[in-house]
Each structure stands twice: as C-alpha cells, then as structure tokens.
Amino acid sequence: MFTGIIQHLGTHRGYDAGKKEICVESPALAGRVSPGGSVAVDGVCLSVVRVRGALLVFNVSEETRDRTTLGSLHAGAALNLESPLTLADPLGGHLVSGHVDFTTRLRRAEARPLGRRLHFALPAAFRPYFIPKGSVAVNGVSLTVAALSTAAFEVEVIPVTLEKSNLAGLRAGDAVNVECDMIGKYIYNWVKQRHL
C-alpha cells in the first residue's frame, strides 16, 4: 500500500531477460530495500529481485508490461519511486495500491502561476470511478481531479510535486499510468452489485 507521495526519482537503466526484469538506478533507495521488498515504480507495485550497488532490479510480468507504461520505457527515463506505507507513516496523499487501472495520454499541459494544469483522455469504462475533487494517481502521484468531463479529466500540479516527480517532464502525447481511487472503486462495485 502506498500514499502517492513520491519519495525519490529513479532512472531507467534498461531491461534484462527479454524485458522480464526492469533495472532502475536509485542511490537514495538502493541501501534501504532488499530482495522481496515492494516499491511503487511510476505507480506500479513491483518486487525487488536484486540490488546491485545503486541499481534496483524488479520482476515485470507480461500482464504488467501490457497494462502499464513499464514495457515501453526509453533509457534514461525518470521514474517516480515510493516505498510502501507503514502503520507509523502519515497518509499524506490517498490510499494507492500500485495496481494500475489503465494508461492514457496527456492531451495538453498549461503553465499556471503555481504549477501546471494537465489534461488527460479518460476511457469511458473508467468514468464511473471519477468524481470532481476526487483522488487519482498519475504515474503514482496522488492528485486531485480538478475538472471532469465524459472523456477527459484534468489535474493541477503544484511546484513541489513537479520538482519531486516526473510530471514536470510530460509532453503532449506522453503515456502515463492511472490508478483510480480505491475507495471509490469499492463503493461503486458494492452499489452496482446491490442493484443487479
């Protein structure tokens, strides 16, 4: 379980074993994790299989490669990293499982006096899980839905979040991982089941 508050930026250093493993350089995190531990990588919960100096190596299943952006990264890409939440940690963002619901693309970004406004396409199948001012995780970053339509959603990203995550480098057309609000998904499913 995670909170969507990014702790470190890692660097993609390639794939091993025919893309069955992903290598991420993170000197700040490498000394604090061990094989078997979990890390959210751009919003995807992965298990560490090896630590080689500053390099973290994670298993990436075919399902994960197909359903997230982790199967099509370019060398040197910046990746958002977050260690799992403990019961002693403050819940600074919202509950994030690291199970990506869908990928989408940035339609456009607008500079604002205090950050950036990001506009994303929203597939119709996931529209029920979004509400105005609700929570969403984009590349693992906890954000608030600033505007919502039938086919798009917008988020406002403040300077400190831009500084600590890879959202500052997004350009129109870039793909991102999206996780809908966990509580919203459970509530929607419960209500839907009761009305079947």
C-alpha positions as a Python dict, from the first residue, in 0.01 Angstrom:
ca = {
    (1, 'M'): (0, 0, 0),
    (2, 'F'): (124, 349, -88),
    (3, 'T'): (12, 709, -49),
    (4, 'G'): (107, 869, -379),
    (5, 'I'): (368, 1095, -219),
    (6, 'I'): (681, 1043, -431),
    (7, 'Q'): (999, 998, -229),
    (8, 'H'): (1265, 960, -498),
    (9, 'L'): (1322, 993, -870),
    (10, 'G'): (1494, 691, -1023),
    (11, 'T'): (1646, 644, -1368),
    (12, 'H'): (1553, 364, -1607),
    (13, 'R'): (1870, 170, -1696),
    (14, 'G'): (1723, -87, -1930),
    (15, 'Y'): (1567, -433, -1928),
    (16, 'D'): (1705, -779, -1854),
    (17, 'A'): (1585, -1127, -1950),
    (18, 'G'): (1389, -1007, -2252),
    (19, 'K'): (1201, -736, -2062),
    (20, 'K'): (1107, -975, -1780),
    (21, 'E'): (1314, -754, -1549),
    (22, 'I'): (1348, -378, -1529),
    (23, 'C'): (1657, -201, -1393),
    (24, 'V'): (1618, 127, -1206),
    (25, 'E'): (1905, 335, -1069),
    (26, 'S'): (1831, 496, -732),
    (27, 'P'): (2126, 559, -499),
    (28, 'A'): (1893, 705, -235),
    (29, 'L'): (1670, 398, -223),
    (30, 'A'): (1910, 112, -300),
    (31, 'G'): (2053, 97, 51),
    (32, 'R'): (1707, 85, 209),
    (33, 'V'): (1546, -205, 22),
    (34, 'S'): (1623, -574, -7),
    (35, 'P'): (1508, -858, -234),
    (36, 'G'): (1142, -935, -180),
    (37, 'G'): (1057, -578, -82),
    (38, 'S'): (799, -371, -268),
    (39, 'V'): (847, -35, -439),
    (40, 'A'): (598, 164, -646),
    (41, 'V'): (766, 245, -980),
    (42, 'D'): (567, 509, -1171),
    (43, 'G'): (265, 392, -975),
    (44, 'V'): (319, 18, -1035),
    (45, 'C'): (383, -202, -732),
    (46, 'L'): (691, -416, -810),
    (47, 'S'): (901, -661, -609),
    (48, 'V'): (1277, -617, -582),
    (49, 'V'): (1465, -926, -703),
    (50, 'R'): (1822, -793, -681),
    (51, 'V'): (2014, -490, -560),
    (52, 'R'): (2344, -419, -737),
    (53, 'G'): (2505, -110, -592),
    (54, 'A'): (2271, 176, -677),
    (55, 'L'): (2072, -42, -919),
    (56, 'L'): (1738, -200, -827),
    (57, 'V'): (1618, -491, -1040),
    (58, 'F'): (1246, -577, -1044),
    (59, 'N'): (1043, -857, -1199),
    (60, 'V'): (791, -731, -1457),
    (61, 'S'): (522, -977, -1564),
    (62, 'E'): (373, -984, -1913),
    (63, 'E'): (47, -852, -1765),
    (64, 'T'): (230, -556, -1615),
    (65, 'R'): (415, -482, -1939),
    (66, 'D'): (89, -492, -2133),
    (67, 'R'): (-122, -284, -1892),
    (68, 'T'): (128, -16, -1789),
    (69, 'T'): (397, 205, -1940),
    (70, 'L'): (678, -8, -1793),
    (71, 'G'): (715, -221, -2106),
    (72, 'S'): (797, 72, -2335),
    (73, 'L'): (1038, 294, -2142),
    (74, 'H'): (1334, 460, -2307),
    (75, 'A'): (1680, 451, -2149),
    (76, 'G'): (1732, 734, -1903),
    (77, 'A'): (1361, 791, -1835),
    (78, 'A'): (1288, 942, -1493),
    (79, 'L'): (1069, 718, -1276),
    (80, 'N'): (869, 805, -966),
    (81, 'L'): (958, 583, -670),
    (82, 'E'): (775, 531, -342),
    (83, 'S'): (838, 286, -59),
    (84, 'P'): (539, 109, 96),
    (85, 'L'): (332, 275, 364),
    (86, 'T'): (379, 159, 724),
    (87, 'L'): (130, 197, 1008),
    (88, 'A'): (355, 467, 1156),
    (89, 'D'): (356, 684, 842),
    (90, 'P'): (128, 983, 782),
    (91, 'L'): (-122, 937, 500),
    (92, 'G'): (-16, 1246, 311),
    (93, 'G'): (-189, 1162, -18),
    (94, 'H'): (-456, 893, -55),
    (95, 'L'): (-460, 513, -44),
    (96, 'V'): (-283, 382, -354),
    (97, 'S'): (-246, 9, -420),
    (98, 'G'): (4, 21, -705),
    (99, 'H'): (-238, -170, -929),
    (100, 'V'): (-276, 40, -1243),
    (101, 'D'): (-626, 57, -1391),
    (102, 'F'): (-536, 199, -1732),
    (103, 'T'): (-285, 401, -1928),
    (104, 'T'): (-375, 721, -2105),
    (105, 'R'): (-203, 1007, -2284),
    (106, 'L'): (-151, 1367, -2195),
    (107, 'R'): (-365, 1582, -2424),
    (108, 'R'): (-205, 1910, -2326),
    (109, 'A'): (-30, 2092, -2042),
    (110, 'E'): (-88, 2451, -1942),
    (111, 'A'): (153, 2661, -1739),
    (112, 'R'): (-10, 2817, -1434),
    (113, 'P'): (124, 3077, -1187),
    (114, 'L'): (153, 2795, -933),
    (115, 'G'): (240, 2486, -1136),
    (116, 'R'): (83, 2311, -1437),
    (117, 'R'): (-264, 2205, -1544),
    (118, 'L'): (-256, 1862, -1710),
    (119, 'H'): (-536, 1737, -1938),
    (120, 'F'): (-573, 1362, -1992),
    (121, 'A'): (-800, 1144, -2203),
    (122, 'L'): (-1041, 932, -1993),
    (123, 'P'): (-1166, 598, -2130),
    (124, 'A'): (-1543, 562, -2093),
    (125, 'A'): (-1514, 238, -1894),
    (126, 'F'): (-1337, 419, -1608),
    (127, 'R'): (-1553, 734, -1596),
    (128, 'P'): (-1772, 595, -1308),
    (129, 'Y'): (-1469, 592, -1076),
    (130, 'F'): (-1403, 965, -1113),
    (131, 'I'): (-1572, 1250, -927),
    (132, 'P'): (-1491, 1623, -918),
    (133, 'K'): (-1235, 1691, -641),
    (134, 'G'): (-1182, 1317, -602),
    (135, 'S'): (-844, 1144, -588),
    (136, 'V'): (-647, 988, -872),
    (137, 'A'): (-290, 860, -901),
    (138, 'V'): (-99, 955, -1219),
    (139, 'N'): (239, 779, -1250),
    (140, 'G'): (197, 705, -881),
    (141, 'V'): (144, 1069, -780),
    (142, 'S'): (-159, 1144, -561),
    (143, 'L'): (-357, 1422, -731),
    (144, 'T'): (-699, 1585, -710),
    (145, 'V'): (-938, 1579, -1005),
    (146, 'A'): (-969, 1950, -1090),
    (147, 'A'): (-1211, 1914, -1381),
    (148, 'L'): (-1401, 1626, -1534),
    (149, 'S'): (-1599, 1553, -1850),
    (150, 'T'): (-1727, 1237, -2015),
    (151, 'A'): (-1398, 1175, -2197),
    (152, 'A'): (-1129, 1370, -2009),
    (153, 'F'): (-1001, 1469, -1668),
    (154, 'E'): (-771, 1747, -1552),
    (155, 'V'): (-536, 1781, -1256),
    (156, 'E'): (-350, 2077, -1114),
    (157, 'V'): (12, 2003, -1018),
    (158, 'I'): (181, 2234, -768),
    (159, 'P'): (552, 2330, -791),
    (160, 'V'): (673, 2099, -511),
    (161, 'T'): (512, 1800, -684),
    (162, 'L'): (663, 1900, -1018),
    (163, 'E'): (1004, 1923, -852),
    (164, 'K'): (981, 1582, -685),
    (165, 'S'): (820, 1379, -965),
    (166, 'N'): (845, 1316, -1338),
    (167, 'L'): (522, 1504, -1412),
    (168, 'A'): (721, 1818, -1495),
    (169, 'G'): (870, 1644, -1799),
    (170, 'L'): (541, 1528, -1951),
    (171, 'R'): (467, 1647, -2302),
    (172, 'A'): (152, 1614, -2513),
    (173, 'G'): (118, 1256, -2631),
    (174, 'D'): (317, 1102, -2344),
    (175, 'A'): (162, 793, -2185),
    (176, 'V'): (102, 769, -1809),
    (177, 'N'): (-20, 509, -1561),
    (178, 'V'): (-351, 585, -1390),
    (179, 'E'): (-496, 428, -1076),
    (180, 'C'): (-849, 526, -985),
    (181, 'D'): (-942, 597, -624),
    (182, 'M'): (-952, 263, -442),
    (183, 'I'): (-1237, 354, -209),
    (184, 'G'): (-1441, 488, -500),
    (185, 'K'): (-1398, 161, -690),
    (186, 'Y'): (-1517, -47, -394),
    (187, 'I'): (-1819, 176, -332),
    (188, 'Y'): (-1916, 179, -699),
    (189, 'N'): (-1888, -201, -717),
    (190, 'W'): (-2092, -250, -398),
    (191, 'V'): (-2371, -19, -517),
    (192, 'K'): (-2374, -178, -863),
    (193, 'Q'): (-2398, -531, -716),
    (194, 'R'): (-2689, -432, -493),
    (195, 'H'): (-2884, -308, -796),
    (196, 'L'): (-2835, -617, -1012),
}
